[in-house]
C-alpha cells in the first residue's frame, strides 16, 4: 500500500487516480487498510495526514460502491 502520510492531492483527479490505484492493488481490502491507517493517524494526532486519509477512504468507498452497482447506463 502507498504511504498515506505522504499523499497530498494536488487535485481531485489525483485523489480519484490514487483511489483507483489502491482498489486495483488491494480490492475491497483498501477500505480496511485505510481505516486502520486513519485510526493510527488519529492516535498520533496527525490531523493533516488524517484528513488526507479520510478523503481517500471516502473516495475509495464511493468507487467500490459504484462498481458494485454496475454500469450507469
Secondary structure, 3 states (H helix, E strand, C coil): CCCHHHCCCCCHHHHHHHHHHHHHHHCCHHHHHHHHHHHHHHHHCCHHHHHHHHHHHHHHHHHHHHHHHCCCC
